[in-house]
């Protein structure tokens, strides 16, 4: 539910004046997100007391169900047809301007005079370049038309900052994660563990060496689920099938020791899923700071397709016939693939924390889990249980609300506000970036290493 609209007296930051942002009564931004298949527009306002109001937030997701995944052309066409109507609708939700306010700071929309945004926030990358262009070009056009600046936002930075937006929306100014904190960013395209020490300082601690966690779960869902239930979003369908009664179905106990974590748990069906990277000699690869989900997916696909030879405890060459795989066995497969995947995600958090000197580890009080996979309630349960049983119950976990886990413009607007307050602006010449690191030590220099930034 959107927060109620609140109107505050405002001191505007005009393009020709470099006024310190903290002196403003509030900051208002119109935000656009078009990095993948979600077209989203939001109007975000941050007030003087550091609370925030979400005046408008809406998105349209491209219908690519017929392609068993994201189809770039269909997603692009969805952006092209959806963005302008969303922007038109958003204008009706800009706060009304006050009587006797500066007319240069107002927009006349219909019969109402509304406050002009201080700046435009638009996703610049990473993502599909053509899709990004739709939103970024629209944002630059609005900036020119309204004579306001634009900020090209880093999509993954916005995911990492989402819990800070949530705290501001709830007026819990002191309860959001403060730097330094860890960020596990997990989606269909990304699986990263990041050490966030500042607004634009995010060190990549671990990333996937093959496929992303969300991609693994989506493909596992299409293999496991009965055909009539295999509908997008596949990850959500997998969770609902695995736990029809929700948390009461979990029956999960986190492994208290590392050897228990790496052990293959054999199910009543005879098969068991091994932990990723645990199969190397002496388990040496199991401590590498890397994520790997392709082997887990391959195991599930083999178990679904081929019969299990109970006598020899191996996968046979006999292909399963229709009806051979019962719903009960499918449900156990769904539960096991999520358990193993989520424990693997949590294990890298623990490996990093345990590698730090005690004084440094004590400084890490928060872990942010964001991205589309963070909407999975079983993941939230596993991550909390895993940290608690290994002695990290003092570390607070931050999960955005489900509606803010997937790609959205509200997080883009908040990231834009934080960058604005730090004095960063984007030049009108900026172009979309397909691949853009968050890490300042990366070859592209990270968030601030690319061309097009200016500092005021």
GUFI-413542 format. One record per residue (C-alpha): residue in one letter; x, y, z. Coordinates in Angstrom, 1 decimal. Layout:
GUFI-413542
[r "A" [X Y Z]]
...
***
This chain:
GUFI-413542
[r "X" [0.0 0.0 0.0]]
[r "X" [1.4 3.4 -0.9]]
[r "X" [2.2 5.8 1.9]]
[r "X" [-0.3 8.7 2.2]]
[r "X" [0.7 11.8 0.2]]
[r "X" [2.4 14.4 2.3]]
[r "X" [3.2 18.0 1.2]]
[r "X" [6.1 19.9 2.5]]
[r "X" [7.5 23.4 1.9]]
[r "X" [10.4 22.9 -0.5]]
[r "X" [13.6 24.7 -1.3]]
[r "X" [14.5 23.7 -4.9]]
[r "X" [18.0 23.0 -6.3]]
[r "X" [18.0 24.7 -9.7]]
[r "X" [20.4 23.5 -12.4]]
[r "X" [22.6 26.6 -12.1]]
[r "X" [23.0 26.6 -8.4]]
[r "X" [25.0 24.0 -6.4]]
[r "X" [23.1 24.1 -3.1]]
[r "X" [24.0 21.6 -0.5]]
[r "X" [21.3 18.9 -0.6]]
[r "X" [20.9 18.6 3.1]]
[r "X" [19.6 22.2 3.2]]
[r "X" [16.6 21.2 1.0]]
[r "X" [13.3 20.6 2.7]]
[r "X" [12.8 17.5 0.7]]
[r "X" [14.0 15.8 -2.5]]
[r "X" [11.6 14.6 -5.2]]
[r "X" [12.6 12.3 -8.1]]
[r "X" [10.7 10.6 -10.9]]
[r "X" [12.4 7.2 -11.4]]
[r "X" [12.4 4.8 -14.4]]
[r "X" [13.5 1.2 -14.6]]
[r "X" [13.8 -0.8 -17.9]]
[r "X" [16.8 -3.0 -17.5]]
[r "X" [15.2 -6.3 -18.3]]
[r "X" [11.6 -7.3 -18.7]]
[r "X" [9.9 -5.0 -16.1]]
[r "X" [8.8 -1.5 -17.1]]
[r "X" [8.5 0.5 -13.9]]
[r "X" [8.0 4.1 -12.9]]
[r "X" [8.0 5.6 -9.4]]
[r "X" [7.8 9.0 -7.7]]
[r "X" [10.0 9.0 -4.5]]
[r "X" [10.3 11.8 -2.1]]
[r "X" [12.8 12.1 0.8]]
[r "X" [11.9 14.5 3.5]]
[r "X" [14.0 16.7 5.8]]
[r "X" [13.6 14.2 8.7]]
[r "X" [15.1 11.4 6.4]]
[r "X" [11.7 9.7 6.1]]
[r "X" [10.4 9.0 2.6]]
[r "X" [7.1 8.9 0.7]]
[r "X" [6.4 6.7 -2.3]]
[r "X" [3.8 8.8 -4.1]]
[r "X" [3.5 6.4 -7.1]]
[r "X" [4.9 3.0 -8.0]]
[r "X" [3.8 0.8 -10.8]]
[r "X" [5.3 -1.7 -13.2]]
[r "X" [4.3 -3.8 -16.2]]
[r "X" [6.1 -7.1 -16.9]]
[r "X" [6.5 -8.4 -20.4]]
[r "X" [4.5 -11.5 -21.2]]
[r "X" [7.2 -13.9 -22.3]]
[r "X" [5.6 -17.1 -20.9]]
[r "X" [5.5 -18.7 -24.4]]
[r "X" [9.3 -18.6 -24.6]]
[r "X" [10.1 -20.3 -21.2]]
[r "X" [12.2 -17.3 -20.2]]
[r "X" [12.9 -13.7 -21.1]]
[r "X" [12.7 -12.9 -24.8]]
[r "X" [14.7 -9.7 -25.5]]
[r "X" [12.5 -8.5 -28.4]]
[r "X" [9.2 -9.1 -26.6]]
[r "X" [10.7 -7.3 -23.5]]
[r "X" [11.8 -4.4 -25.6]]
[r "X" [8.4 -4.0 -27.3]]
[r "X" [6.8 -4.1 -23.8]]
[r "X" [9.0 -1.2 -22.7]]
[r "X" [8.2 0.8 -25.8]]
[r "X" [4.4 0.3 -25.4]]
[r "X" [4.2 0.6 -21.6]]
[r "X" [6.6 3.3 -20.5]]
[r "X" [4.8 6.4 -21.8]]
[r "X" [1.4 5.4 -20.3]]
[r "X" [3.1 4.7 -17.0]]
[r "X" [4.7 8.2 -17.1]]
[r "X" [1.4 9.8 -17.9]]
[r "X" [-0.2 8.1 -15.0]]
[r "X" [2.6 9.0 -12.7]]
[r "X" [2.3 12.7 -13.4]]
[r "X" [-1.1 12.6 -11.7]]
[r "X" [0.6 11.6 -8.5]]
[r "X" [3.2 14.4 -8.3]]
[r "X" [2.6 16.4 -5.1]]
[r "X" [0.4 19.5 -5.7]]
[r "X" [2.3 22.8 -5.6]]
[r "X" [1.5 25.3 -2.8]]
[r "X" [-0.1 28.7 -3.4]]
[r "X" [2.4 31.4 -4.1]]
[r "X" [5.2 28.9 -4.8]]
[r "X" [7.7 29.6 -7.5]]
[r "X" [6.0 29.0 -10.8]]
[r "X" [9.3 27.8 -12.3]]
[r "X" [9.2 24.9 -9.9]]
[r "X" [5.7 23.8 -10.9]]
[r "X" [4.2 21.6 -13.7]]
[r "X" [0.7 22.2 -15.0]]
[r "X" [-0.9 18.9 -15.5]]
[r "X" [-4.6 19.1 -16.4]]
[r "X" [-6.2 21.6 -14.1]]
[r "X" [-3.7 21.0 -11.3]]
[r "X" [-0.3 22.7 -10.6]]
[r "X" [2.1 20.1 -9.4]]
[r "X" [5.7 20.2 -8.0]]
[r "X" [8.3 19.5 -10.6]]
[r "X" [10.8 16.7 -9.7]]
[r "X" [14.2 17.9 -8.6]]
[r "X" [15.8 15.4 -10.9]]
[r "X" [15.1 12.2 -12.9]]
[r "X" [16.5 8.9 -11.9]]
[r "X" [16.8 6.3 -14.7]]
[r "X" [18.6 2.9 -14.8]]
[r "X" [21.8 3.1 -16.8]]
[r "X" [23.0 -0.4 -16.4]]
[r "X" [23.8 -3.2 -16.1]]
[r "X" [21.1 -4.9 -18.3]]
[r "X" [20.0 -5.3 -21.9]]
[r "X" [21.3 -2.3 -23.7]]
[r "X" [18.3 -1.8 -26.0]]
[r "X" [15.9 -2.1 -23.1]]
[r "X" [18.0 0.3 -21.0]]
[r "X" [17.9 2.8 -23.8]]
[r "X" [14.1 3.1 -23.7]]
[r "X" [14.1 4.2 -20.0]]
[r "X" [17.3 6.2 -20.0]]
[r "X" [16.4 8.2 -23.2]]
[r "X" [13.0 8.9 -21.8]]
[r "X" [14.6 10.1 -18.6]]
[r "X" [17.0 12.4 -20.4]]
[r "X" [14.1 13.8 -22.5]]
[r "X" [12.1 14.7 -19.4]]
[r "X" [15.2 16.2 -17.8]]
[r "X" [15.6 18.5 -20.9]]
[r "X" [11.9 19.3 -21.1]]
[r "X" [11.7 20.2 -17.4]]
[r "X" [15.2 21.7 -17.1]]
[r "X" [16.3 19.4 -14.3]]
[r "X" [19.3 17.1 -14.0]]
[r "X" [19.3 13.3 -14.6]]
[r "X" [21.1 10.5 -12.7]]
[r "X" [21.9 7.3 -14.4]]
[r "X" [21.6 4.7 -11.7]]
[r "X" [23.5 1.4 -11.3]]
[r "X" [20.8 -1.3 -11.1]]
[r "X" [22.6 -3.6 -8.6]]
[r "X" [23.6 -0.7 -6.4]]
[r "X" [19.9 0.1 -6.2]]
[r "X" [19.1 -3.5 -5.1]]
[r "X" [21.7 -3.2 -2.3]]
[r "X" [20.3 0.0 -1.0]]
[r "X" [16.6 -1.1 -1.1]]
[r "X" [16.4 -1.9 2.7]]
[r "X" [17.5 1.7 3.3]]
[r "X" [14.5 2.8 1.2]]
[r "X" [12.2 0.5 3.2]]
[r "X" [13.4 2.0 6.5]]
[r "X" [12.9 5.5 5.2]]
[r "X" [9.4 4.6 4.0]]
[r "X" [8.6 3.2 7.4]]
[r "X" [10.1 6.3 9.1]]
[r "X" [12.6 4.0 10.9]]
[r "X" [15.5 6.3 10.1]]
[r "X" [18.0 4.5 12.3]]
[r "X" [17.0 0.9 11.6]]
[r "X" [18.3 0.6 8.0]]
[r "X" [21.6 -1.2 7.3]]
[r "X" [24.6 1.2 7.9]]
[r "X" [28.0 0.8 6.2]]
[r "X" [29.7 -1.6 6.3]]
[r "X" [27.3 -4.4 5.5]]
[r "X" [27.3 -7.5 3.3]]
[r "X" [24.9 -7.8 0.3]]
[r "X" [23.8 -11.0 -1.2]]
[r "X" [22.3 -10.0 -4.6]]
[r "X" [20.5 -12.9 -6.1]]
[r "X" [18.3 -12.9 -9.2]]
[r "X" [17.9 -14.7 -12.5]]
[r "X" [21.0 -13.0 -13.9]]
[r "X" [23.1 -12.3 -10.8]]
[r "X" [24.5 -14.2 -7.8]]
[r "X" [26.9 -12.0 -5.9]]
[r "X" [28.2 -11.5 -2.4]]
[r "X" [29.3 -8.0 -1.9]]
[r "X" [31.0 -6.1 0.9]]
[r "X" [29.5 -2.6 1.0]]
[r "X" [31.6 -0.1 2.8]]
[r "X" [30.2 3.1 1.2]]
[r "X" [27.6 4.4 -1.2]]
[r "X" [29.7 3.6 -4.3]]
[r "X" [32.3 1.2 -2.6]]
[r "X" [31.2 -2.3 -3.1]]
[r "X" [33.8 -5.1 -3.1]]
[r "X" [32.8 -8.3 -4.9]]
[r "X" [33.6 -11.2 -2.6]]
[r "X" [32.0 -14.0 -4.6]]
[r "X" [30.1 -14.4 -7.8]]
[r "X" [28.8 -17.3 -9.8]]
[r "X" [31.2 -19.2 -12.0]]
[r "X" [28.4 -20.6 -14.2]]
[r "X" [24.7 -19.8 -13.9]]
[r "X" [22.8 -17.6 -11.5]]
[r "X" [20.7 -18.9 -8.6]]
[r "X" [17.5 -17.6 -10.0]]
[r "X" [18.2 -19.2 -13.4]]
[r "X" [18.9 -22.5 -11.6]]
[r "X" [15.6 -22.4 -9.7]]
[r "X" [13.6 -21.4 -12.8]]
[r "X" [15.0 -24.2 -14.9]]
[r "X" [14.7 -26.7 -12.0]]
[r "X" [11.0 -25.6 -11.7]]
[r "X" [10.3 -26.4 -15.3]]
[r "X" [11.9 -29.8 -14.9]]
[r "X" [10.2 -30.7 -11.6]]
[r "X" [6.8 -29.2 -11.6]]
[r "X" [3.8 -31.0 -13.1]]
[r "X" [3.1 -29.4 -16.5]]
[r "X" [0.0 -27.6 -15.4]]
[r "X" [1.9 -25.9 -12.6]]
[r "X" [5.0 -25.0 -14.6]]
[r "X" [4.0 -21.3 -15.2]]
[r "X" [5.9 -18.1 -14.7]]
[r "X" [7.2 -16.8 -12.4]]
[r "X" [8.8 -20.3 -12.1]]
[r "X" [10.7 -19.7 -8.9]]
[r "X" [7.5 -18.7 -7.1]]
[r "X" [5.6 -21.7 -8.6]]
[r "X" [8.4 -24.0 -7.3]]
[r "X" [8.2 -22.6 -3.8]]
[r "X" [4.4 -22.8 -3.7]]
[r "X" [4.5 -26.4 -4.9]]
[r "X" [7.2 -27.4 -2.4]]
[r "X" [5.5 -25.8 0.6]]
[r "X" [1.8 -25.6 0.0]]
[r "X" [1.1 -24.8 3.7]]
[r "X" [3.9 -22.3 3.8]]
[r "X" [6.3 -22.2 6.8]]
[r "X" [4.5 -25.0 8.6]]
[r "X" [5.9 -27.3 5.9]]
[r "X" [9.5 -26.3 6.3]]
[r "X" [10.7 -28.9 8.9]]
[r "X" [14.2 -27.5 8.4]]
[r "X" [17.2 -27.9 10.7]]
[r "X" [20.4 -26.0 9.7]]
[r "X" [23.6 -28.0 9.7]]
[r "X" [25.6 -27.0 12.8]]
[r "X" [28.9 -28.3 11.4]]
[r "X" [30.5 -27.9 8.0]]
[r "X" [30.8 -31.6 7.4]]
[r "X" [27.0 -31.9 7.9]]
[r "X" [26.6 -29.1 5.4]]
[r "X" [28.6 -30.8 2.8]]
[r "X" [27.1 -34.3 3.3]]
[r "X" [24.8 -35.7 0.7]]
[r "X" [21.3 -36.2 2.3]]
[r "X" [19.8 -39.3 0.8]]
[r "X" [16.1 -39.1 0.4]]
[r "X" [13.6 -42.0 0.8]]
[r "X" [13.6 -42.2 -3.0]]
[r "X" [17.3 -43.3 -2.9]]
[r "X" [18.8 -40.2 -4.5]]
[r "X" [20.4 -37.2 -2.8]]
[r "X" [21.7 -33.8 -3.9]]
[r "X" [25.4 -33.0 -3.2]]
[r "X" [26.4 -29.5 -2.0]]
[r "X" [28.0 -27.5 -4.9]]
[r "X" [31.8 -27.6 -5.0]]
[r "X" [31.8 -30.4 -2.3]]
[r "X" [32.9 -33.2 -4.8]]
[r "X" [36.5 -32.1 -5.2]]
[r "X" [39.4 -33.9 -3.7]]
[r "X" [39.4 -33.4 0.1]]
[r "X" [36.6 -30.9 -0.5]]
[r "X" [39.1 -28.2 -1.2]]
[r "X" [36.9 -26.4 -3.7]]
[r "X" [34.1 -26.2 -1.1]]
[r "X" [35.9 -23.2 0.5]]
[r "X" [36.4 -21.2 -2.6]]
[r "X" [34.7 -17.8 -2.6]]
[r "X" [32.6 -18.7 -5.7]]
[r "X" [29.0 -19.7 -6.4]]
[r "X" [28.2 -22.7 -8.6]]
[r "X" [24.7 -23.8 -9.4]]
[r "X" [25.0 -25.6 -12.7]]
[r "X" [25.9 -29.0 -11.2]]
[r "X" [22.9 -28.8 -8.9]]
[r "X" [20.6 -28.1 -11.8]]
[r "X" [22.2 -31.0 -13.9]]
[r "X" [21.6 -33.4 -11.0]]
[r "X" [17.9 -32.5 -10.7]]
[r "X" [17.4 -32.8 -14.5]]
[r "X" [19.0 -36.3 -14.4]]
[r "X" [16.8 -37.4 -11.5]]
[r "X" [13.7 -36.2 -13.3]]
[r "X" [14.6 -37.9 -16.6]]
[r "X" [16.2 -41.2 -15.7]]
[r "X" [15.1 -43.9 -13.3]]
[r "X" [17.1 -44.4 -10.1]]
[r "X" [18.8 -47.8 -9.7]]
[r "X" [18.3 -48.5 -6.0]]
[r "X" [20.3 -51.7 -6.0]]
[r "X" [23.5 -50.0 -7.3]]
[r "X" [22.6 -46.5 -5.9]]
[r "X" [23.2 -44.9 -9.3]]
[r "X" [21.2 -43.2 -12.0]]
[r "X" [20.3 -45.8 -14.6]]
[r "X" [20.0 -45.3 -18.4]]
[r "X" [16.3 -46.1 -18.4]]
[r "X" [14.2 -43.0 -19.1]]
[r "X" [11.3 -42.5 -16.8]]
[r "X" [7.9 -43.0 -18.4]]
[r "X" [5.0 -40.6 -17.9]]
[r "X" [3.5 -41.0 -14.5]]
[r "X" [6.6 -42.6 -13.0]]
[r "X" [7.4 -39.5 -11.1]]
[r "X" [4.9 -39.0 -8.3]]
[r "X" [3.9 -35.6 -6.9]]
[r "X" [5.4 -36.6 -3.6]]
[r "X" [8.8 -37.3 -5.2]]
[r "X" [8.5 -34.1 -7.2]]
[r "X" [7.8 -32.1 -4.0]]
[r "X" [10.9 -33.6 -2.3]]
[r "X" [13.0 -32.6 -5.3]]
[r "X" [11.6 -29.1 -5.1]]
[r "X" [12.4 -28.8 -1.4]]
[r "X" [15.9 -30.3 -1.8]]
[r "X" [17.0 -28.2 -4.7]]
[r "X" [16.0 -25.1 -2.8]]
[r "X" [17.6 -26.3 0.5]]
[r "X" [20.9 -27.1 -1.1]]
[r "X" [21.0 -23.9 -3.2]]
[r "X" [20.1 -21.7 -0.3]]
[r "X" [22.7 -23.3 2.0]]
[r "X" [25.3 -22.8 -0.7]]
[r "X" [24.4 -19.1 -0.8]]
[r "X" [24.6 -18.8 3.0]]
[r "X" [27.8 -20.7 3.2]]
[r "X" [29.8 -18.0 1.4]]
[r "X" [28.5 -15.4 3.9]]
[r "X" [29.8 -17.6 6.7]]
[r "X" [33.1 -18.3 5.0]]
[r "X" [33.7 -14.5 4.6]]
[r "X" [32.7 -13.7 8.2]]
[r "X" [34.9 -16.5 9.6]]
[r "X" [37.9 -15.3 7.6]]
[r "X" [37.9 -11.9 9.2]]
[r "X" [39.8 -11.0 12.3]]
[r "X" [37.4 -10.8 15.3]]
[r "X" [37.6 -7.0 15.5]]
[r "X" [36.7 -6.7 11.8]]
[r "X" [34.0 -9.4 11.9]]
[r "X" [32.3 -7.5 14.8]]
[r "X" [31.9 -4.5 12.6]]
[r "X" [29.6 -6.4 10.2]]
[r "X" [26.2 -6.2 11.8]]
[r "X" [24.0 -6.5 8.8]]
[r "X" [23.5 -8.7 5.7]]
[r "X" [21.2 -7.5 2.9]]
[r "X" [19.6 -10.1 0.7]]
[r "X" [18.0 -8.5 -2.3]]
[r "X" [17.0 -9.3 -5.9]]
[r "X" [14.2 -11.5 -7.2]]
[r "X" [15.2 -14.7 -5.4]]
[r "X" [15.0 -12.8 -2.0]]
[r "X" [11.2 -13.0 -2.3]]
[r "X" [11.5 -16.7 -1.5]]
[r "X" [10.3 -17.1 2.1]]
[r "X" [12.2 -20.4 2.5]]
[r "X" [15.4 -18.6 1.6]]
[r "X" [14.7 -16.2 4.4]]
[r "X" [14.2 -19.1 6.8]]
[r "X" [17.3 -20.9 5.8]]
[r "X" [19.5 -17.9 5.9]]
[r "X" [18.4 -17.0 9.4]]
[r "X" [18.7 -20.5 10.7]]
[r "X" [22.1 -21.0 9.1]]
[r "X" [23.6 -17.8 10.7]]
[r "X" [22.0 -18.6 14.1]]
[r "X" [23.3 -22.1 14.4]]
[r "X" [26.9 -21.1 13.4]]
[r "X" [27.2 -18.4 16.0]]
[r "X" [26.1 -15.3 14.1]]
[r "X" [22.7 -14.6 15.6]]
[r "X" [23.8 -11.0 16.3]]
[r "X" [24.0 -10.3 12.5]]
[r "X" [20.7 -8.7 11.3]]
[r "X" [19.2 -9.8 8.0]]
[r "X" [17.5 -7.3 5.8]]
[r "X" [15.0 -8.6 3.2]]
[r "X" [13.0 -6.1 1.2]]
[r "X" [9.2 -6.6 1.0]]
[r "X" [8.4 -9.0 -1.8]]
[r "X" [7.2 -6.3 -4.1]]
[r "X" [10.6 -4.6 -3.9]]
[r "X" [12.7 -7.7 -4.4]]
[r "X" [12.2 -7.9 -8.1]]
[r "X" [13.2 -5.1 -10.5]]
[r "X" [11.4 -1.9 -9.6]]
[r "X" [11.6 1.9 -10.1]]
[r "X" [11.2 2.7 -6.3]]
[r "X" [14.7 1.4 -5.6]]
[r "X" [16.1 3.3 -8.6]]
[r "X" [14.6 6.5 -7.2]]
[r "X" [16.1 5.9 -3.8]]
[r "X" [19.5 5.1 -5.2]]
[r "X" [19.3 8.3 -7.3]]
[r "X" [18.5 10.3 -4.1]]
[r "X" [21.5 8.9 -2.3]]
[r "X" [23.8 9.7 -5.2]]
[r "X" [22.2 13.2 -5.5]]
[r "X" [22.9 13.8 -1.8]]
[r "X" [26.5 12.7 -2.3]]
[r "X" [26.8 15.4 -5.1]]
[r "X" [26.8 13.2 -8.2]]
[r "X" [25.0 14.1 -11.4]]
[r "X" [25.0 12.4 -14.8]]
[r "X" [25.7 14.3 -18.0]]
[r "X" [23.0 14.3 -20.7]]
[r "X" [25.4 12.4 -23.0]]
[r "X" [25.4 9.2 -20.9]]
[r "X" [24.6 6.0 -22.7]]
[r "X" [23.3 2.6 -21.3]]
[r "X" [25.9 0.1 -20.1]]
[r "X" [25.3 -3.6 -20.6]]
[r "X" [28.0 -4.8 -18.2]]
[r "X" [28.9 -2.5 -15.3]]
[r "X" [30.7 -3.6 -12.2]]
[r "X" [30.0 -2.3 -8.7]]
[r "X" [33.6 -2.9 -7.5]]
[r "X" [36.0 0.1 -7.8]]
[r "X" [38.9 -2.3 -8.3]]
[r "X" [37.3 -3.7 -11.5]]
[r "X" [38.7 -2.8 -14.9]]
[r "X" [35.9 -0.4 -15.5]]
[r "X" [36.4 1.3 -12.2]]
[r "X" [33.0 0.3 -10.7]]
[r "X" [30.1 2.6 -10.2]]
[r "X" [32.0 5.9 -10.5]]
[r "X" [34.6 4.6 -12.9]]
[r "X" [32.6 5.0 -16.1]]
[r "X" [32.3 8.2 -18.1]]
[r "X" [29.5 10.6 -17.7]]
[r "X" [29.6 11.6 -14.0]]
[r "X" [30.0 15.1 -12.7]]
[r "X" [30.4 16.2 -9.0]]
[r "X" [28.8 19.4 -7.6]]
***
